[in-house]
Amino acid sequence: MKKKTLSRVLAFSLCAALLATTGCGGSDKKDGSTDAKQTEAAAAKDEMHIAVSANPPTLDTQISNSNIVGQIAYHIFEPLFAMDENYEPQPVLAESYEVSEDGLEYTIKLREGVKFHNGNEMTADDVVASMNRWIEKSPKANTLIGGSTFEKVDDYTVKMTANQASSDIITVLANPIMFAAIYPAEIVEAATDEGISEFIGTGPYKLAEWKQDQYIKLEKNDDYQGNENATSGLASKKTAATKTLVFDFVTDASTRLAGAQNGQYDVVEEIPLDNYDDLANASNVTLSITKGGTLNLFLNTTEGIMANQDMRQAVLAALNCDDILLACYGNEDLYEENPGWFNPSDTQWGTDAGKEYYNQKDADKAKELLKKAGYNNEKLVLVTTPDYPEMYSATLVVQEQLKKVGINAEVESYDFSTFMEHRADPKQFSMYVTSNSYNVIPIQLSVLDKGWAGLDAPEVTDGITAIRSAASTEDASAAWADLQEFLYEYGAASVIGHYTGVNALSTKVEGYDYLRFPILWNATVSK
């Protein structure tokens, strides 16, 4: 058996943590002294208000693909593994694991003494029930590891038999959206098609009250038992530093904005980009700007003149991503130019492979490729929707850039649902722009899905197989870099740039963190 002990911490991460904790200077009074802790506690509020833009449909994170569900649920429930700040899986309820030589069996040792909010200890029975339900009910899990099964070895050990050997199994288990929350077995058994009915987890907070269309209130779990080897990100140490978290549902953006300015809310999510400059200059507000995903141009690869690779390369050559991004976001602080389909800071999947095809701004090259493709003024249709302003603005700029090199580009704008219908049919579009949140592993990328823009190339299938069957993370990373390079060479799509999300924090908030969504279990707000 090949043993993977997950209690290790990279030397770099350890050094960074030490620097963050101790700073560069000394002090006669240690930060961890009793007096310092009492002073800090006395200066902090017992309740923090977080304004969110939507009322979650459920808190059953196993079946919901919503960021707001994942964000709130991560404070209540915990998975076996979670992503650290480098998007690497780390243990949460797991202690260690072993992999069989054939890569099909994962024997996972569980932490002992972990209790649910109802006071019962978590055992293998709860993990087996939860994980088997997750594999069956979560579309993300089912797509990647459908057919895999969990079984009990003893009270604190479970065995997963994978559907196929793959280097990304633990990463799949640590996926932050539709995450594999561990519920009590009896809660799983009582679940209906609509989901679980009681929200009992092992996390640092308990669900105290859910008032529909108004708020969700979480209270500190005084019996919480954290992982001694916690690292960072979603696998960080959890202190429940503020006794009560109140997630207020504020769907109107102007109301959220006013609440940030007047101090009604301590954390305000999804600030409209039009108001960025106003809040950036506010004395009582700090802005949290985080990369959220990529703005992408998808090209038809199967119909008409677009089936010609030279034609698609002409489109890529004509793109000026600087101008597109500025038109969409209006401020250079809110975007980044980078050809990667993953967060550039992602240590495994972040790569600039194919960069020679990105942001070329080469009109002469585009015109030469048009001649080579035999382009004869055929109409290219760019479908879009005004319901998403950044997608709509980007489409208009792309249209103008294509016109300048001699392409007959026409924009067709629809409401979102109609746009989705046209986008799904390659006979009804030549290209379109969408924004896509970051994914954890390449197989989840829309660009690789035949049903997304019609891309059907054996190189994609072979690339996915190479990633999933790689013998090491290094080999998997190299296989993804090769596949990203192919996407650009083939002219299937192009990243336009990486966009950011803007959240507003009171200047009195400390300990706030972010990975895919805000992390609040170590956050406080001073009085």
C-alpha positions as CSV (number, residue, x, y, z in Angstrom):
1,M,0.0,0.0,0.0
2,K,1.2,3.5,-0.8
3,K,0.6,5.7,2.3
4,K,-0.3,9.4,2.1
5,T,-0.2,11.1,5.5
6,L,-2.0,14.4,5.3
7,S,-0.7,15.9,8.5
8,R,2.4,17.4,6.8
9,V,2.6,21.1,6.0
10,L,4.9,22.5,3.3
11,A,7.9,24.3,4.6
12,F,7.0,27.4,2.6
13,S,3.5,27.4,4.1
14,L,4.9,27.0,7.6
15,C,7.3,29.8,7.2
16,A,4.5,32.1,5.8
17,A,2.3,31.2,8.7
18,L,5.1,32.0,11.2
19,L,5.7,35.3,9.6
20,A,2.0,36.1,9.6
21,T,1.8,35.2,13.3
22,T,4.9,36.8,14.7
23,G,5.5,39.7,12.3
24,C,9.0,41.1,11.9
25,G,9.5,42.7,15.3
26,G,9.5,41.6,18.9
27,S,7.3,42.4,21.8
28,D,7.6,42.1,25.6
29,K,4.0,40.8,25.8
30,K,3.2,37.7,23.8
31,D,0.2,37.8,21.5
32,G,-1.1,34.6,23.0
33,S,-1.1,35.9,26.6
34,T,-4.2,35.7,28.7
35,D,-4.4,39.5,29.1
36,A,-4.1,40.0,25.3
37,K,-6.8,37.5,24.6
38,Q,-9.2,39.0,27.2
39,T,-8.6,42.5,25.8
40,E,-9.3,41.3,22.3
41,A,-12.4,39.5,23.3
42,A,-13.8,42.5,25.2
43,A,-13.3,44.7,22.2
44,A,-15.1,42.5,19.7
45,K,-18.8,42.3,19.0
46,D,-20.7,39.1,19.7
47,E,-22.6,39.3,16.4
48,M,-21.5,39.9,12.8
49,H,-23.9,40.8,10.0
50,I,-23.2,39.6,6.5
51,A,-25.3,41.0,3.6
52,V,-25.7,38.4,0.8
53,S,-27.5,38.8,-2.5
54,A,-29.6,35.6,-2.4
55,N,-31.7,33.4,-0.2
56,P,-30.2,29.9,-0.4
57,P,-32.7,27.3,-1.6
58,T,-31.3,24.8,0.8
59,L,-28.3,24.2,3.1
60,D,-27.9,20.6,1.7
61,T,-24.6,21.3,0.1
62,Q,-24.3,17.8,-1.4
63,I,-27.0,18.6,-3.9
64,S,-26.8,22.4,-4.5
65,N,-24.4,24.0,-7.0
66,S,-24.8,27.4,-5.5
67,N,-22.0,29.5,-4.0
68,I,-24.2,31.0,-1.3
69,V,-25.2,27.5,-0.2
70,G,-21.5,26.4,-0.1
71,Q,-20.5,29.5,1.8
72,I,-23.0,29.2,4.6
73,A,-22.9,25.4,4.8
74,Y,-19.1,25.4,5.1
75,H,-19.5,27.0,8.5
76,I,-21.9,24.3,9.6
77,F,-20.7,21.1,7.9
78,E,-17.2,19.6,7.2
79,P,-15.9,17.2,4.6
80,L,-13.2,14.6,4.8
81,F,-10.8,16.8,2.8
82,A,-10.8,20.5,1.9
83,M,-8.8,22.9,-0.3
84,D,-6.0,25.0,1.2
85,E,-5.0,28.4,-0.1
86,N,-3.0,26.7,-2.9
87,Y,-6.0,24.6,-4.0
88,E,-4.3,21.5,-2.6
89,P,-6.5,19.0,-0.7
90,Q,-5.9,18.8,3.1
91,P,-7.5,16.7,5.9
92,V,-10.4,18.0,7.8
93,L,-12.4,15.0,9.1
94,A,-9.9,12.5,7.7
95,E,-6.6,11.9,9.4
96,S,-4.7,9.9,6.7
97,Y,-5.2,7.7,3.7
98,E,-3.6,4.8,1.9
99,V,-3.9,3.9,-1.8
100,S,-3.7,0.4,-3.2
101,E,-1.0,-0.4,-5.8
102,D,-3.7,-0.5,-8.5
103,G,-5.0,2.9,-7.5
104,L,-8.5,1.7,-7.0
105,E,-8.8,1.4,-3.2
106,Y,-8.5,4.3,-0.8
107,T,-8.4,3.4,2.9
108,I,-9.2,6.5,4.9
109,K,-8.5,6.8,8.6
110,L,-11.0,9.1,10.4
111,R,-10.3,11.5,13.2
112,E,-11.6,10.2,16.5
113,G,-13.6,12.1,19.0
114,V,-15.3,14.4,16.5
115,K,-18.9,15.2,17.6
116,F,-21.9,16.3,15.6
117,H,-24.0,19.2,16.8
118,N,-26.5,16.8,18.4
119,G,-23.7,15.4,20.7
120,N,-23.2,12.1,18.9
121,E,-19.7,11.0,17.8
122,M,-19.0,10.8,14.1
123,T,-18.1,7.3,13.0
124,A,-17.6,5.3,9.9
125,D,-21.3,4.7,9.6
126,D,-22.0,8.4,9.2
127,V,-19.2,8.8,6.6
128,V,-20.2,5.8,4.5
129,A,-23.9,7.0,4.4
130,S,-22.9,10.6,3.6
131,M,-20.3,9.8,0.9
132,N,-22.4,7.2,-0.9
133,R,-25.3,9.6,-1.0
134,W,-23.0,12.4,-2.3
135,I,-21.6,10.2,-5.1
136,E,-25.1,9.4,-6.2
137,K,-26.8,12.8,-5.8
138,S,-24.1,15.3,-6.6
139,P,-23.9,15.8,-10.4
140,K,-20.2,16.9,-10.0
141,A,-19.3,13.8,-8.0
142,N,-21.4,11.5,-10.2
143,T,-19.8,12.7,-13.4
144,L,-16.2,12.2,-12.0
145,I,-16.5,9.2,-9.7
146,G,-20.0,7.7,-10.3
147,G,-20.0,4.0,-9.5
148,S,-17.4,4.4,-6.7
149,T,-18.5,3.2,-3.3
150,F,-17.6,3.7,0.4
151,E,-17.7,0.9,3.0
152,K,-17.0,0.6,6.6
153,V,-13.7,-1.1,7.8
154,D,-14.1,-0.3,11.4
155,D,-15.6,2.5,13.5
156,Y,-12.8,5.0,12.5
157,T,-11.8,3.6,9.0
158,V,-13.6,3.6,5.7
159,K,-12.6,2.2,2.3
160,M,-13.5,3.8,-1.0
161,T,-13.4,1.7,-4.1
162,A,-13.0,4.0,-7.1
163,N,-14.7,3.6,-10.4
164,Q,-11.3,4.0,-12.1
165,A,-7.7,4.7,-11.1
166,S,-7.1,8.4,-11.2
167,S,-4.7,11.0,-9.8
168,D,-7.5,13.4,-8.9
169,I,-9.6,11.3,-6.5
170,I,-8.7,13.2,-3.3
171,T,-9.1,16.5,-5.2
172,V,-12.6,15.4,-6.2
173,L,-13.4,14.7,-2.6
174,A,-12.2,18.2,-1.7
175,N,-14.3,20.0,-4.2
176,P,-15.6,23.2,-2.5
177,I,-18.9,23.5,-4.4
178,M,-21.4,20.7,-3.9
179,F,-18.9,19.6,-1.3
180,A,-19.0,16.2,0.4
181,A,-20.4,17.3,3.7
182,I,-20.6,14.6,6.4
183,Y,-24.0,14.3,8.0
184,P,-25.3,11.9,10.7
185,A,-26.3,8.6,9.1
186,E,-29.9,9.0,10.4
187,I,-30.2,12.4,8.6
188,V,-29.0,10.8,5.4
189,E,-31.4,7.9,5.7
190,A,-34.3,10.4,6.2
191,A,-33.4,12.5,3.2
192,T,-35.9,12.9,0.4
193,D,-35.4,13.9,-3.2
194,E,-35.7,17.5,-2.0
195,G,-32.8,17.0,0.4
196,I,-32.0,16.6,4.0
197,S,-34.5,18.1,6.5
198,E,-32.2,18.7,9.5
199,F,-28.9,20.6,9.2
200,I,-26.6,19.0,11.7
201,G,-22.9,19.0,11.1
202,T,-19.5,18.9,12.9
203,G,-18.5,22.5,12.0
204,P,-17.6,25.5,14.2
205,Y,-21.2,26.9,14.0
206,K,-24.7,25.5,14.5
207,L,-27.8,26.5,12.6
208,A,-29.8,28.6,15.2
209,E,-32.5,30.1,13.0
210,W,-33.6,30.4,9.4
211,K,-36.2,33.0,8.7
212,Q,-37.1,32.6,5.0
213,D,-36.4,35.6,2.8
214,Q,-34.8,37.4,5.8
215,Y,-31.8,35.8,7.3
216,I,-29.9,32.7,8.5
217,K,-28.4,32.9,12.0
218,L,-25.5,30.7,13.1
219,E,-24.4,30.2,16.7
220,K,-20.9,29.1,17.9
221,N,-20.5,25.4,18.5
222,D,-18.9,25.4,21.9
223,D,-18.1,21.7,21.6
224,Y,-16.3,22.1,18.3
225,Q,-13.2,19.9,17.9
226,G,-10.9,21.2,15.2
227,N,-8.1,19.5,13.3
228,E,-4.7,19.9,15.1
229,N,-3.0,19.9,11.7
230,A,-5.2,22.5,10.1
231,T,-3.5,24.5,7.3
232,S,-5.1,27.3,5.4
233,G,-8.0,28.3,3.2
234,L,-11.0,26.0,3.6
235,A,-8.8,23.6,5.6
236,S,-7.7,26.3,8.1
237,K,-8.0,26.4,11.8
238,K,-11.6,27.3,12.9
239,T,-12.1,29.3,16.0
240,A,-15.7,30.6,15.7
241,A,-14.2,34.0,16.8
242,T,-17.5,35.7,16.6
243,K,-20.3,34.1,18.6
244,T,-23.1,34.7,16.1
245,L,-23.1,35.1,12.4
246,V,-26.2,36.5,10.7
247,F,-26.4,36.2,6.9
248,D,-29.0,38.8,5.9
249,F,-30.6,38.3,2.5
250,V,-30.4,41.6,0.7
251,T,-31.2,41.1,-3.0
252,D,-31.2,44.8,-3.9
253,A,-27.7,45.9,-4.8
254,S,-28.3,49.6,-3.8
255,T,-29.5,48.5,-0.4
256,R,-26.4,46.4,0.1
257,L,-24.3,49.4,-1.0
258,A,-26.0,51.7,1.5
259,G,-25.6,49.2,4.2
260,A,-21.9,49.0,3.6
261,Q,-21.6,52.8,3.7
262,N,-23.7,53.4,6.8
263,G,-22.3,50.4,8.8
264,Q,-25.5,48.4,9.0
265,Y,-23.6,45.4,7.6
266,D,-20.1,44.3,8.6
267,V,-19.5,42.4,5.4
268,V,-21.3,43.1,2.1
269,E,-21.0,40.7,-0.8
270,E,-21.2,41.4,-4.5
271,I,-20.7,45.1,-4.7
272,P,-21.8,46.5,-8.1
273,L,-18.6,47.4,-10.1
274,D,-20.1,50.8,-11.0
275,N,-19.8,51.7,-7.3
276,Y,-16.2,50.5,-6.9
277,D,-14.6,53.9,-6.9
278,D,-17.1,55.3,-4.4
279,L,-16.4,52.6,-1.9
280,A,-12.7,52.6,-2.6
281,N,-12.6,56.1,-1.3
282,A,-14.8,55.5,1.8
283,S,-13.0,55.9,5.1
284,N,-15.0,53.2,6.9
285,V,-14.9,50.5,4.3
286,T,-12.2,48.1,3.0
287,L,-12.7,46.4,-0.3
288,S,-11.9,42.7,-0.7
289,I,-11.0,42.1,-4.3
290,T,-10.6,38.4,-5.3
291,K,-10.2,36.6,-8.5
292,G,-13.4,34.8,-9.2
293,G,-13.0,33.2,-12.6
294,T,-12.4,33.8,-16.3
295,L,-14.2,35.8,-19.0
296,N,-14.0,33.6,-22.1
297,L,-14.7,33.6,-25.9
298,F,-16.0,30.2,-27.2
299,L,-15.8,29.5,-30.9
300,N,-18.0,27.2,-33.0
301,T,-15.7,24.5,-34.3
302,T,-18.1,22.4,-36.4
303,E,-20.3,24.6,-38.6
304,G,-19.6,26.5,-41.9
305,I,-16.6,28.7,-42.2
306,M,-15.9,28.3,-38.4
307,A,-15.1,24.7,-39.0
308,N,-11.9,26.0,-40.6
309,Q,-9.0,26.2,-38.1
310,D,-7.4,29.1,-40.0
311,M,-10.7,31.0,-39.6
312,R,-10.8,30.5,-35.9
313,Q,-7.1,31.5,-35.6
314,A,-7.9,34.7,-37.5
315,V,-10.4,35.5,-34.8
316,L,-7.9,34.9,-32.0
317,A,-5.3,37.0,-33.8
318,A,-7.7,40.0,-34.0
319,L,-8.5,40.0,-30.2
320,N,-7.3,42.9,-28.1
321,C,-8.1,41.6,-24.6
322,D,-6.9,44.9,-22.9
323,D,-9.7,46.8,-24.6
324,I,-12.3,44.1,-24.0
325,L,-11.5,43.9,-20.3
326,L,-11.5,47.6,-19.8
327,A,-14.9,47.9,-21.5
328,C,-16.3,45.2,-19.2
329,Y,-14.9,46.2,-15.8
330,G,-13.8,49.8,-16.2
331,N,-10.9,49.6,-13.7
332,E,-7.6,47.8,-14.1
333,D,-7.8,46.7,-10.4
334,L,-10.7,44.5,-11.3
335,Y,-9.2,42.2,-13.9
336,E,-6.0,40.5,-14.9
337,E,-4.7,39.5,-18.3
338,N,-3.6,35.9,-18.3
339,P,-4.2,33.0,-20.8
340,G,-4.8,30.3,-18.1
341,W,-8.1,28.7,-17.6
342,F,-7.3,28.4,-13.9
343,N,-6.4,30.9,-11.2
344,P,-2.8,31.8,-12.0
345,S,-2.0,31.1,-8.3
346,D,-3.3,27.5,-8.5
347,T,-0.1,25.6,-8.0
348,Q,-1.2,22.5,-9.9
349,W,-3.4,23.8,-12.7
350,G,-2.3,27.4,-13.2
351,T,-0.3,27.6,-16.5
352,D,0.2,30.0,-19.4
353,A,0.5,27.3,-22.0
354,G,-0.7,28.6,-25.3
355,K,0.2,32.2,-24.4
356,E,1.4,32.9,-28.0
357,Y,-2.2,32.7,-29.1
358,Y,-3.5,35.0,-26.4
359,N,-4.1,38.8,-26.7
360,Q,-2.3,39.0,-30.0
361,K,-3.7,42.3,-31.3
362,D,-2.3,41.4,-34.7
363,A,-4.6,42.7,-37.5
364,D,-2.2,41.8,-40.3
365,K,-1.9,38.2,-39.1
366,A,-5.7,38.0,-38.8
367,K,-6.1,39.2,-42.4
368,E,-3.6,36.7,-43.7
369,L,-5.4,33.9,-42.0
370,L,-8.7,35.0,-43.4
371,K,-7.3,34.7,-46.9
372,K,-5.8,31.3,-46.1
373,A,-9.2,30.2,-44.8
374,G,-10.9,31.3,-48.0
375,Y,-13.2,33.7,-46.1
376,N,-15.8,35.3,-48.4
377,N,-17.6,37.8,-46.1
378,E,-19.7,35.1,-44.5
379,K,-21.7,36.4,-41.6
380,L,-20.4,35.4,-38.2
381,V,-23.1,35.5,-35.4
382,L,-22.1,36.5,-31.9
383,V,-24.9,35.6,-29.5
384,T,-25.2,37.4,-26.2
385,T,-27.5,38.7,-23.5
386,P,-27.8,42.0,-21.7
387,D,-28.8,40.2,-18.5
388,Y,-25.0,39.9,-17.8
389,P,-23.4,43.3,-18.5
390,E,-19.8,42.0,-18.7
391,M,-20.7,39.4,-21.3
392,Y,-22.7,41.9,-23.3
393,S,-20.0,44.6,-23.3
394,A,-17.3,42.1,-24.2
395,T,-19.4,40.9,-27.2
396,L,-19.8,44.4,-28.6
397,V,-16.1,45.1,-28.3
398,V,-15.2,41.7,-30.0
399,Q,-17.6,42.6,-32.8
400,E,-15.8,45.9,-33.5
401,Q,-12.4,44.2,-33.4
402,L,-13.5,41.6,-35.9
403,K,-15.0,44.2,-38.2
404,K,-11.7,46.1,-38.3
405,V,-9.9,43.1,-39.8
406,G,-12.7,42.5,-42.4
407,I,-15.0,40.0,-40.7
408,N,-18.7,40.4,-41.2
409,A,-19.6,40.1,-37.5
410,E,-23.2,40.5,-36.3
411,V,-24.5,40.6,-32.7
412,E,-27.7,38.8,-31.8
413,S,-28.9,39.7,-28.3
414,Y,-31.5,37.8,-26.3
415,D,-32.8,37.4,-22.8
416,F,-30.8,34.9,-20.8
417,S,-32.9,31.9,-21.3
418,T,-33.1,32.4,-25.0
419,F,-29.4,33.1,-25.2
420,M,-28.8,29.7,-23.5
421,E,-31.0,28.0,-26.1
422,H,-28.9,29.6,-29.0
423,R,-25.7,29.0,-27.2
424,A,-26.5,25.3,-27.0
425,D,-26.9,24.9,-30.7
426,P,-23.8,25.3,-33.0
427,K,-26.1,26.0,-35.9
428,Q,-27.2,29.2,-34.2
429,F,-23.9,30.8,-33.3
430,S,-20.4,31.5,-34.5
431,M,-19.1,32.5,-31.1
432,Y,-20.2,33.8,-27.7
433,V,-18.7,35.2,-24.5
434,T,-19.4,33.9,-21.0
435,S,-17.9,34.3,-17.6
436,N,-17.1,31.1,-15.8
437,S,-16.1,30.6,-12.1
438,Y,-12.9,28.8,-11.4
439,N,-13.0,25.1,-11.2
440,V,-10.9,22.7,-9.1
441,I,-9.9,20.2,-11.7
442,P,-9.7,20.4,-15.6
443,I,-12.5,17.8,-16.2
444,Q,-15.0,20.3,-14.8
445,L,-14.2,23.0,-17.3
446,S,-17.0,23.9,-19.7
447,V,-14.6,24.3,-22.6
448,L,-14.0,20.5,-22.5
449,D,-17.7,19.6,-22.5
450,K,-19.1,18.7,-26.0
451,G,-22.5,20.1,-25.0
452,W,-21.1,23.5,-24.2
453,A,-19.9,24.8,-27.6
454,G,-19.8,21.6,-29.6
455,L,-16.0,20.9,-29.4
456,D,-15.6,17.3,-30.3
457,A,-11.9,16.4,-30.8
458,P,-10.1,13.2,-29.9
459,E,-7.2,15.3,-28.5
460,V,-9.6,16.5,-25.8
461,T,-10.7,13.0,-24.8
462,D,-7.0,11.8,-24.9
463,G,-6.0,14.8,-22.8
464,I,-8.6,14.2,-20.1
465,T,-7.5,10.5,-19.9
466,A,-3.9,11.6,-19.6
467,I,-4.8,13.9,-16.7
468,R,-6.9,11.4,-14.8
469,S,-4.5,8.5,-15.3
470,A,-1.3,10.4,-14.5
471,A,1.1,8.7,-12.1
472,S,1.8,11.9,-10.2
473,T,0.5,15.4,-9.7
474,E,3.4,16.7,-11.8
475,D,2.4,14.5,-14.7
476,A,-1.2,15.5,-14.4
477,S,-0.2,19.2,-14.4
478,A,1.9,18.6,-17.5
479,A,-0.9,16.8,-19.3
480,W,-3.3,19.7,-18.5
481,A,-0.7,22.2,-19.9
482,D,-0.6,20.2,-23.1
483,L,-4.4,20.2,-23.3
484,Q,-4.6,24.0,-22.7
485,E,-2.0,24.5,-25.4
486,F,-4.2,22.4,-27.8
487,L,-7.3,24.4,-27.1
488,Y,-5.5,27.6,-28.2
489,E,-3.8,25.9,-31.2
490,Y,-7.1,24.4,-32.3
491,G,-8.9,27.7,-31.9
492,A,-11.6,26.2,-29.7
493,A,-11.7,29.1,-27.3
494,S,-9.7,31.8,-25.6
495,V,-9.6,33.2,-22.1
496,I,-10.1,37.0,-22.4
497,G,-9.0,37.6,-18.8
498,H,-9.5,36.9,-15.2
499,Y,-12.3,38.8,-13.4
500,T,-12.6,39.7,-9.8
501,G,-15.4,39.9,-7.2
502,V,-15.7,42.8,-4.9
503,N,-16.9,42.5,-1.3
504,A,-17.0,45.4,1.1
505,L,-15.8,45.0,4.7
506,S,-16.1,47.4,7.6
507,T,-12.7,48.6,8.7
508,K,-13.5,47.1,12.0
509,V,-13.5,43.6,10.6
510,E,-10.4,41.4,11.1
511,G,-9.6,37.8,10.4
512,Y,-11.7,37.7,7.2
513,D,-10.4,35.2,4.5
514,Y,-11.6,34.1,1.1
515,L,-11.4,31.0,-1.1
516,R,-14.2,30.6,-3.6
517,F,-16.4,32.4,-1.0
518,P,-15.9,34.4,2.2
519,I,-14.5,32.4,5.2
520,L,-15.7,33.9,8.5
521,W,-14.9,31.4,11.2
522,N,-11.9,33.4,12.3
523,A,-13.4,36.9,11.7
524,T,-14.2,39.5,14.3
525,V,-15.7,43.0,14.2
526,S,-14.6,45.5,16.9
527,K,-17.1,47.5,18.8
